[in-house]
Amino acid sequence: VDISQPQGQLKKIWGGVSQGFEKLPESDFRMSATSGLLKSVGTRYVRVDHMFDGFNVVSRVDGRLKYDWTKLDALVSDITAAGATPYFSLSYMPSAISKGDILDYPNEWGEWGQVISATVAHYSRDYKGGISNVIYEVWNEPDLFGGWKMNGTKNYVTLYSVAANAANRVTGVKPFKIGGPATTGFYPAWVNGFYDKLDESVRIDFFSWHRYSAKVSDFVKDANSAKQMIETRISRSQDLYISEWGVNPERSAAYDGRWAGAHFLAVNTALSNTNIDLALAFEVMDGAPGDKQFHGGWGMLTNSKYGPVVKKPRFRALEMLSKLDGARLPLLGEGTYVTALAAYDASGVIRVLAVNYDESGKHEEVFPITVVGVSDGLYAIKEEYLSGRVLNTEITAAGGSLRRDISLNASDAVLLTITKK
């Protein structure tokens, strides 16, 4: 790790998290039990799914559309209490305007536009004076939920265009972003179809997709493909968001264990070398279904149904990442299993995060971490491990460098905090 050649401000792509809509019957969905924990890791965005059908926002009274934001506002208050901004998945189709069910297209496209306009006006202008920098994502997994395509009656380009144009017409709003399509994976056919058929006048601020895989390389391949494909089709830069991601798409005991924590760190470390702007891990809190506290839910935190909220290894991994701040530092020597990320903050503290991730969860490794470009003298080193161990040591730097040998068990990680005494 070379502290003499900082590479600019560290891009905290892990600053957003995604939450599903799993709740107990007859209960309103809230995240108040997690607000303090999300604030502690500097969460910037919380993605909300099922915002129309799950929170009874839209109804029809005397032939006119009526909006009740009460339940959704309560959830938004939990998000803002965490110091974060809502990231709304504009889904699913309100039954009041749908031709069929919540996955169908509307009876009139104009009414879909009215719903989007009302939503943007409420949260980007009227709610407590408007929330700045809200992200609006048109639909959730349209290829799966509703069978939307790039042509035919259920044309996603129409769904998106009507929404984006309606949002853009709202006046007096705080800055916001709108984009999509949040497909179940990164599909080149969707990139081609979307950009080739979308009218150039339609606003799009970001392109998004989901990825569930144990292979870190899948995430990097998606990111690189997105950059290469999209930059040839647009005249201005757009953000790239992975708006849901995890080890696998099904509930699994893996989500309760350290292997998923190591995967979380390895993916974020790898994606930090790409053009990804946000990678929102799914999900914040376990859904309520289950017969015990740890039941293989997707959550980084347990559900408050089972008592005090408990941090799973993925959340502890997020805590490690959240301590990285300042300028990113260049490093060499990453291997097949051990990868790293380093930063140098304004107060002169050096932090190095190293993770040992192996898809089989078996690899162990001993390796040195050498920091060069430091002034000679005594340094305090605090080592915090994903497995829970904490070790404090002191090392004398000589000749402008210091070295610490590290041993990482399978699916473990370490955050070194290096401070001159």
N, C-alpha and C positions, 0 to 999 in steps of 0.2 A: 504494500500500500504506500503510495507516494503522496505525501501531503504538500509537496512543493508545486504540484500542478493541478490545482482545483479545476473542476470541469463545469462550473456554473452551479446554480441552485439545484438541489436534489428535487426531482419530480416525484411527489408522493402519490403514485397511482393507486395506492391502497386506501386513499382517503374517503372512499365511498363504500357503502355496504347495501345489500339488497335484502328485502324482507318479503316473504310470501304471505298468503292470507289463510293461515290455518288457525282456527279458533274453536273454542267450545261452543256447542249449540246454544243459541239464544243469548250469546254474550257479544258485546261490542269489542272490536279488536283494538287493543291499546299496546303501547310500547313503553309506558311510563317506568316499568321496572328496570328497563335497560338504559334509560336516558343518561344517568350518571356515569355508567361504564362507557358508553359511546363517547361522552364528552371527554373522559379521561384519556382516550386515545386520539383525540383531535379529529373525530369524524366530521367530514365536510358535507357528505350527501347520504341520505337514506332513501332508497328506492321503494316505492309503494306500488303494490300490484292490486288488481281487482278494485280500482278506485271508484268505478261507477256502480258495478253490480254488488260490490261488497259493503258499500256504505250508504245505500239507498239515497243517492244524490238526486236523481232525476225522476220526476213523476209528471203526470198530465192532469190538469184540473181545468174543467170547462174548455177542453180542447187546446189549452195553452200549456207549454212546458213550464214546470215549476222546479225550483232547486232548493234542496235542504242540505246545507254543508255541515250541519251540527256534528255528526259522527266523524266525518273526515277531518273537520277542524280540530277535534279532540286529539286525533292521531298526529296531526301536523304540530300541535302544541307540544307533544312528546318529542318530536323531531327537533323543533327549535329549542326546546329545553336542553337538548344534547349539544347545542351550539351548531347544529347542522341545518342544511337546506333540503327541502323535499325534492325528490326526483320522481316525477309522476309517470307511471305507465298508463297511458290513456286507453284503458280497457276496463271491462268489456262493453259491448253495445248495451246501452240502457234499455230495459224491456219496454219502456214507454215509447221508444222510437224504433224498436227492432222489427224487422219483417217476420222474424221467427223467434229465436232464442238469443242469448247473450253473445253467441258466436256468429250471428248472422249479420247481413248488411242492413242499413236502415230503410224504412219505408220511403223516406225522402232524404236525399243527401244533404239538403239544406238544413235539416234538423240536426244531423250529426255535426255540421258546422256550428250551429247554434250552441250545442252542448260544449264544444271545444272553446268557443268564444267566451261563454259564461265561466268556464273553468279558469281560463287565463286571466280574465278580468277579475275574478274573485281572488286568486292567489298572487298574481303579479301586480295588482293595483289596489284592491279593496281590503284584503285581509290585513288588518293592523297597518294600513298604509302601503301595503304591497311588500312582498318578499323579493329581494334582489336575487338574480341568478338561478331561479328555478329552472329545472330541466324537465321538458315535456317530451316523452317518448311515445310515438304513435303505435299503440297495441303492444301485446306481449306474445311472442312466439306465434306470429300469424300463420306460419306454415303448418303449425300443429293445431292451434286453437282457432278453428274456423276454416281451415283449408284455403286460406287466401293465396292467390297466385299473382303472376305478373300480367295476366290477361283474363278474359271471361267476365262473368257476372261479379264474382268476388275478386275484384282486382285491387291488390294492395296499393298500387299507384294512385288509384282514385281515393281510397281510404285515407292515404297519407296526404295527398294534395288538398283535399277538402279541409282536413284538419289544419295543415300548415297555413293555408291561405286565411282560414278563419282566425287562427291565432295571431297572424300578422296584421289583421285589420283592427285589432283591439287598440284603443288609444289610451294614452296616459299611463302606460305600464312601466314597471321597473325592467331592467334588462333580463332577458331569459333566453334559453336555447330550446330548439325543437328539432327532432330528428327521429331516426328509426333505422331498421325495422325490428330489431330485437328478435331475430330468428333463432331457432333452436341450435344452430351452429353457423359457422361462417361458410356460406355457399356462394361460389363465384357466379352462379346463374342468377342469384338475387342481386348481386352487385351489378351485373350487366343489365338485367331487366329493369332494375330500379333507376339507375342513372341514364340509361339509354331511352327510357320512356317518360321520365319525369321532365315536365316542362322547365326550361331554364329559369323561368320567372318564379318558380316555387322555392320557397326558402327551406334550406336544410343546413343545420349547424353541426350535425354529427351523424356518423354511421355506427350502428351498434349490432351486436350479436351475442350469443351465449356459447359457452364451451364447458363441457363436463368431461374430464379425462384425467387419468393417472399419469399420462405422459406429458411432461413439461414441454417437450418439443412441439406438441400439437398447438399449444397456446402461442408459441413463437411463430410457427408456420402461419397461423391465422393472421397474426399482426403484420407480418411481413407481406403476406398476400394482399391484405387490405390496403396497405400503403401503396403498393405497386399498382394495384388495379384502380384505386380511386383517384390517385393523383393524375392519372392520364385522362380522366373523364370530367374533371372540374377545373375551374379557373381560379379558385381560391381555396385556402386551407380549410379542412374540417377536422373536428375532433374525432377520435376513435375510442369507443367505449365497449368494453365487455361488461354488459349490464347484469349478467348472472354467470357464476362459474363455481366449480367445485371438483371434487375427486371423481364422482360419478353421479348420474341423474337420479338414482334411486336412493331412498333412505337406506342407511347402512351403519353397522356398528363402527365402521372405519371413521365416521364423522365424530365419534366420541373419543377417538384415540390420538396418540402423538404422531402417528404416521400422517394423518391429515394435516396436522400442524406443520410438519416438515414440508409437506407438499405445498401448503399455503406460502411458506417462505420461499421455496424454490421457484414457484411460479412468479411471484412478485419480483424476485431477484432477476429472473430471466426477462420478464416483460419490461423491466426498467431499462433494458438495452434496446427497446423498440420504440415505435411512435405511439404506443398506447397512452391515452390521457387519463383514463379511469378504468379500473378493474374492480367491479363491485361483487365481492364474494357473497354467495347465497348460502345461508341466510343468517340474519342477526340472532334470532331466538327460535328455539325449537317450537314446533306447533304443539298444541295441547294434546293431540291424540297420543296415547301410549299408556303403559301400565306402571311406569316407574320413571325416576328422574332421568336416567340415561337409557334411552330407548332407540338409539340410532337415528335420531332426527337430524335434519340438515343444519341445525343451529350452531352458532359459535358459543352461544349461551344457553343454559337450560331454561325451561319455562317456569314462570313463577307459580304455576299450579302446584309444583312439587316442593314449595318452600322457597327459601332465599335463592336467587339466581346464582348459578355456579358457572365459572369460566371453564370452557373446554380448552384443549390445547391449541385450537385454531385462534381463539381469542387471546391466549397468552402469546401466541406468535405475533398477532397484531400489536400487542403491547410492546413487544421487542422492536418491531418495525417503526412504531410511532415515536420511538426515542431517537431515531436517526433524523438529523436536522442539519441545515447549513449547506455548505458546498459539497457536491459529490467528488469523491477522490478516485483517481485511476488505480486499478490493481491488475496484477498478472498472476497466473498460476492456478486458476480454477481447473478443476478436474471433472471427471465423469460424474461424480457424485457430490463433491463438495463445491459449492458456489458461494459467492460473497458479494457484499455491498458495503461501501465505506463512506463516511461523511465527516466533515470538519466544521464544527459550529463556530459562531461568532465569538464565543468566549475561549476558544482554543482547545476545546475538548474533541478528541478523536474517538469515533465509534466505528467498530468493524463488526458486521453481522456475517457469520458463516453458518451455512446449513448443510447437513449431510442427508440428502434425500435419495432413496433407492426405491424403485417401484416395488421390489420384493420385500422391502423393509428389513433387510439383513446386513447390509454393508456397514462396516465399522472402519474408521480411519484415524490415523495420527498424522498431523501435518504442522508445519511452522507457519505462524503469521509474523511477517517482518514489516515494520513500518520504517520508511526511510524519509529523509528530509526534516527530521526532528532535531531540535537543539539538544546537546548533551546534558545529562543530569538525571535526577531521580524521578520516576513516574509511578503513579499509583494505577493499578489495573484491576478493574472489577469485571469478573466474568459471570454473566447470568445465562444459565442454560434453560432450554425449553423443558428439559426434564425436571427442572426445579432447583437444581444445585446452584449455589452462589459461592464464588471464591474470590477473595481479595488478596492481591500480591503486589510486590513492588519490584521494578526493574530499572537498572541503570542503563541509560542510553549512552553509547560511545561511538564516535565516528559518524554521528548523524543518523544512527539507526538503533532500533530495539527489536527484540525477537521474543516471541512466546510460543512454546510448543503446545498444541491443542490436541486433545483426544476426544473424538465424538463417537458415541455409540450409534447404533442404527436409529434413524429417524430422530436425531437430536440436532440442536442448533445452539450457538453461543453468541451472545452480544458482548463484545469487549468495549468497555468505556475506559479510555486512556487519558489521564490528567497529569500534567506536570506538577510536582510538589514544590 
